[in-house]
Amino acid sequence: MAKITGGAAIARTLQAAKVEAVFGLHGAHIDSIFQGLRDLGRPVIDTRHEASAGHAAEGYARTNRSLGVALLTAGGGFTNGLTSIANAWLDRTPVLYIAGSGPTAEDETNTLQAGIDQVAMAKPVTKWAHRVLKVEHLPRLLAQAIRLASSPPRGPVLLDVPWDVMTAEIDESVLAEAGEQFVMPPTRPSPDVVQQVLTRLERAKRPVIVLGSEASRTDIRAPLLKFSRHTGIPVFADYEGLNLLAPLPDELNGGLIQGLFGFDRIGQTPDCVLMLGLRFGLNTVHGSGQLIPHAAHVIQVDPDARELGRLQRVDLPIRADVAGTMAALLEAASNCPPTDRAGWQKTVRDHVLHRARAVAAAATEGPPLHPYTAAAAVARYAGPDVGVVADGALTYHWLSEALPAHHPGAFLCHGFFGSMGVGFGVAIGCQVAMGMKGGRAVLVTGDGSVGYSLGDFDTLVRHGLPLIVVVMNNRAWGATLHFQQLAVGANRVTNTRLENGEYSAVAAAFGADGYLVTTADGLEAALARAFAHNRPACIDVRVALDPIPPEENILMGQPPFPEPNP
C-alpha cells in the first residue's frame, strides 16, 4: 500500500465521513491537511481570520444540520479560534476543530508558535479535546472525534496534531482499519414514558410545543407536521428552530418563542408545554415564568440531564434525543383519533397577530428609517431558499419580530455566549450550505458587529460567495447605549458612538457590490438588485437609534410595548 502523510490521512477520513466543506486559514503547521484536501479536489474555504473560519464552520453546521470543520494553525491561530469553540460549546453546535501544534520533539524549547497547552485551554469548552501523539492513531481518533461531536447533546471537539505527527507517513491501509462509523443512531424514550407524554397532552386544554436549538440539529419537520396536525397543538420555536415551522399551517405556527409572552393579558396561558430540545436560560427569560408559565404542566425532552429542570420546575423530565422522541410520539399518537383544538388554535393565532400588529404600529415614519421598517423589508425576501443570519443585539431583536411570517431556510443569531461580531463568519458558513442547494444567505448586522470582520468581504469575493450583507447602521453600539441611558442616564453615555465610515464603500473596495441607502424605497431597490445579481453585496442602510425593540424591553424588566397596550 502507498504511504500518505498524517495530513492526507485527515483529509481522507473527512472525505469518508462525507464532510463537504472545510473552513480555515492557512499556516505551516496545518499545510499538510491543505495539501491532502487539494489532492482530493476539496479546497479549503479560507477566511481572513481564524475566528471567522471557526464561526463559518458553526454557521455551516447549524444551517446544514451536519458536522462543521475548522482548521486552526498553531499558537495564535488556535487562540484566535477559541471564541468560536466557546460559542459552539454553549450552543451545542457539532464542530470539529483541528489545530496544529509544535513538534513533540521540541516540547519546552521555546520554539515558534508553541509554549501553550492547547488541549488544556480547550477542555473546558469542548466535549472532548485530545493531542494525537502517533500518526497511526489519527484515523481512529478522528472518527472518535466526529462521533462525539455529532452525538446528542452535540458540541465541539478539538484534535491537537503536532507538526511531526502531521507530516509523518503511514501506510494508507490504516484508514480502512479505522472503519467508517461516524454517527450513532438516536435514542428513544421508553413506551411507558411516551404514553405519559401523550396522556398529559390529551388532558390539556391549551397545550403548546416549543422547539429549541437541539431540535434544529436534526430535521424533524415531517414528523413534527404530522404530530402537530394529529394532536392539534400549536408550535413555537427558539431562533434556530424557526425553519422547522415552515411546513406548518398558519393555525399551528406560533412563530418565535417571544410570542408566548402576554397570554395572561387574555387569561389564556398555556396549561401544558412540551419542550423539545429547548433549554431554560436567557431565551426563556430564565425561570421567570413569563414565557413558560409556572402553572403549566411542563414536559422537557433533552439529551443532557443537566438541562432538565435547570431553572424551573418540570413535571416530566425526559433524557432522550429529540429526533428519537418525536418519532416515538408520532408512532404512538397515530394509534389514537385526531384531536380538535380549533378554538385554542384561533386563540394562539389571534394573540400572535396582535403582537405583530403592535410592533408594526410602533414603527414611526423616518427619516432616519425605523429599524423595524428596514428589518421587514429584508424579511420579505426570506423563504425556504434564503438563510438569514443576524448579528447585533438591536438587529436580531428587530429582525426576529419581522421574520417569522416569511419562513426562512435558516435563522441563525446570537446564542448563549452573546458574542458580537460572530455573524460574518456564521453567514459565510450559511451561504456555503445554502449555496449547495442553490440558495442564498443574508447577513443582517449592526454597524458595530460588522466592524469585527470587514476583511471578509475579500473572502466573499475570492470564493465567489454571493452573501448579501445588510448593515443596520445607527452609528452606535445601540444596545449598550440604551443600557447606559437606562442605568446611568443620558448624560453619562460614553464610548458607545460609532459616527464614522461607509461600510458599502469598504465592501466595494474589496470588489463586492456596495449600496448606501437612507429610505425605504432605496432599501427595496438595493435588495432587488442584490438578489438579482449572484454576487457578494453590502447594503449600508441608515436607521434610527432611539427605538427599543419589545424583547429588549422585556430583558430590561420593562413591558414590551408602551402602556397601555396597543
Summary of the structure (lengths in Angstrom):
residues: 566
radius of gyration: 24.1
end to end distance: 74.6
largest distance: 77.5
contacts: 2133
relative contact order: 0.10
helix: 47%
strand: 17%
